[in-house]
């Protein structure tokens, strides 16, 4: 099975970029977020532009077939 990099749906705080990297590399998302904060401090804000660019470029993780969205479960 081929691994693909997606923005995470389950493990996200803002756009799911750090969660997507964590799922891709099979590490804890907190570790990726800490590394991003270190990069943010070291790059004097350039990392924010990188994050926003990745949020635009990375596709969102597709929904699983067995997953039911919240709109479908509501009955009127």
Buried (B, 14 or more C-beta within 10 A) or exposed (E): EEEEBBBBBEBBEEBBBBBBBBBBEEEEBEEBBEEBEEEBEEEEEEBEEBBEEBBEEBEBBEEEEEEEEEEEEEEE
